[in-house]
Amino acid sequence: MYVRPFDPWKAKLCTCPFKYTLNVYTGCDHACVYCYITSYIPNAFRVRTKENLLPRLEKELRELDKSHIIALSYSSDPYPKIEEKLGITRRVLELFKRYNVRCLLLTKSDIFERDIDILSELKCAVGVTVTTVDEEKAKLLEPNAPAPRARIRALKKAKEAGIPVYARIDPIIPFYTWEDFDETLDALSFVSHVTVSTLKLRQDSKKRMFAKFPELMEKLWPLYEKGEQIGGYHYLPQPIRFEILQKAEEEIVKRGITFGSCREGYRSFPTCDGSHLVPG
């Protein structure tokens, strides 16, 4: 099946309400240094199409419980560069419209602007992930992703079209993206919901972070050595995480935006993932 229940590993700290997930592509060419999918997707930074996706998806949608949301996407961005040419995600959205599917779309691209005409007719909410609005830092962290402010401009256009919009500021990296948090949040102040998450390191992403940011990791890794290992991830010590999350929550709520946290053991309201924004 291409449409599957989210969180097949039953992550200890996941607080998402039940939803389905669909990855239109296999792999993601944004090649983010901190990415976790390299731990379970071979050649994760090379995008591949899926055999017979559209006819198989249509068959699945006929039988799907339409009361539940389908999230696009968590393991592979629904808008890799090749989507501009292939338009597979657009055709997926057309199927969602035909079968009255509720959709939570998340991307690190601005290509979705092309599909605002369809998205505005769906029961959906659209979000972008922005790690930092500092263009130089973002390019180092996310070498092949569109610029953060391009994503934000596209999201504003989605809101102008009447689509509920949200954002993820993720991952928050102490000594690096955390320094820009207020500026990043200000740039996203038009959204209805923000989800935050601190940097969580697996062995593969740890190696990439050390290779790309040796001076940063010299300061950062000793903190992680004092933290916990949960579900194969290295976490910052809980007091440090919660101090960051509490400050982030205060700044988000102060701007009249609802707050969510992802796999932190911290609070969220009214949902961690923004799924409350999707019309019923």
Secondary structure as GFF3:
##gff-version 3
##sequence-region A 1 280
A	DSSP	beta_strand	4	5	.	.	.	ID=ss1
A	DSSP	beta_strand	20	21	.	.	.	ID=ss2
A	DSSP	three_ten_helix	37	39	.	.	.	ID=ss3
A	DSSP	alpha_helix	53	63	.	.	.	ID=ss4
A	DSSP	beta_strand	69	72	.	.	.	ID=ss5
A	DSSP	alpha_helix	83	86	.	.	.	ID=ss6
A	DSSP	alpha_helix	88	98	.	.	.	ID=ss7
A	DSSP	beta_strand	102	107	.	.	.	ID=ss8
A	DSSP	three_ten_helix	111	115	.	.	.	ID=ss9
A	DSSP	alpha_helix	116	119	.	.	.	ID=ss10
A	DSSP	beta_strand	123	129	.	.	.	ID=ss11
A	DSSP	alpha_helix	135	141	.	.	.	ID=ss12
A	DSSP	alpha_helix	148	160	.	.	.	ID=ss13
A	DSSP	beta_strand	165	172	.	.	.	ID=ss14
A	DSSP	three_ten_helix	177	180	.	.	.	ID=ss15
A	DSSP	alpha_helix	181	187	.	.	.	ID=ss16
A	DSSP	beta_strand	193	198	.	.	.	ID=ss17
A	DSSP	alpha_helix	203	212	.	.	.	ID=ss18
A	DSSP	alpha_helix	214	225	.	.	.	ID=ss19
A	DSSP	beta_strand	229	230	.	.	.	ID=ss20
A	DSSP	beta_strand	233	234	.	.	.	ID=ss21
A	DSSP	alpha_helix	238	254	.	.	.	ID=ss22
A	DSSP	beta_strand	258	261	.	.	.	ID=ss23
A	DSSP	three_ten_helix	275	277	.	.	.	ID=ss24
###
